[in-house]
Amino acid sequence: MDDLTALARHQLDDARASAHGRSAHLFLHDGPLRQTVIALTSGSSLDEHNAPPAASLQVLHGRVRVTKKSGDQDMIAGQVGPVPHERHGLEALEDSAVLLTAVTEVRATNR
């Protein structure tokens, strides 16, 4: 069992010590399911990237902006939402930690 509050605090400390202002820790890997705590210092970002087949983002601490062509979306601590199914980025509007839950593959079902 993992403590999300402790993981977020630890990743924020690591991000503050990093020259790039970010840190991530994959703490759950179960088949196609991945859960990662990502921390970004204020003004730091993750460049635009593709989305996995299914994912959600929960803000554990701080305030972030999901950047995407169809319109940016700000999120604050306590909010959770789907990761857009388009190229997107993530920007920290203040020191922040998020929980990324992703499904990396979707298996076809035989009918």
N, C-alpha and C positions, 0 to 999 in steps of 0.2 A: 504494500500500500504506500502511495506517495502523498506527501503533504504539498499541495499546490502553492500555498502561501509561502512556505519555506523555499520551494523551487523558484518561485518568482523573485523572492528576495535575493537568493543566491545568484540568479542570472542577471538581475539588475546590478549587483555588485561587480560581476564579471564584465558587464557591458560598460560600466563606468570606468573600469580599469583598462578597457580595450581601446586601442588607437582608432578603431572604426566605430566605436560606440554601440556595439551590438554583441549579443551572445545568444546561443541557442542550445537546448538540451533535449534530445529525443529520449523520453523516459518510458514510453510504452510502445512496443512493437509486437503486434499480434496479427500474423498473417498480413492482409492488406491494410490493417488499421494502424495508424501512427498518431501519437500524441506528443507534441513538442511545445515546451515553454520557450518563447522568444522574448528577449528583452532588448529594448532600444533606448538610448539616451535621447533627450530632447533634440530635435533637428536631424537625428539619424534616420536612415530609411533602408528598406529593402527595395532594390531596383525592380522594375517591371518584370514579371515572370508569368508562366502559364499556370493554370489552375489544375489541381488533380481532379479525377472524376467526381468526387464529392468531398466537401470539407466545410468546417465551421470555424469561426474565430470568436473567442471569448476574451474580452479585456479583463485582466486580473487586477491591473494597477495602471493608473494614468489615463491618457487620452491619445488616440491614434486616428489617422486618416487613411482609409483604403482609397487608393487612387486608381481610377479606371476611365477609359474613354467615354463611357456612358454617363459619367458623373461621379464625383468623389463622395465618400460617405464618412462622416466623423463618428467615432464610437468612444464611449467613456467606460470606466470601470463598472463592471456588473452587466454590461450589455453583451449579447451573443447574437451572431447572425451568420448566414451562409457566406462562404467565400464566392465571389463572382465567378461565373463560368466564362470569363474573358481574361485577357492579359491584365494584370493589375500589379500594384505596388503597395507598400505599407510605409507610412511616415509617422514618426513619433512627434506629437505636438507638445509633449512633456515626457519626462522619464516614464517609460511604460513597459509592462509585461503582458503578453497575450498567450493564450492557450490555443494552439492550432491543432485541430482534430481532422485528420485526413484519411480518406480511403484511396489507396494508390492504384487499385485495379477493381474492375467490376467484371465478375465472371458471368459469362453467358449461361443461361439456363436452358436445358433441353425441355421441350414441350411436346 
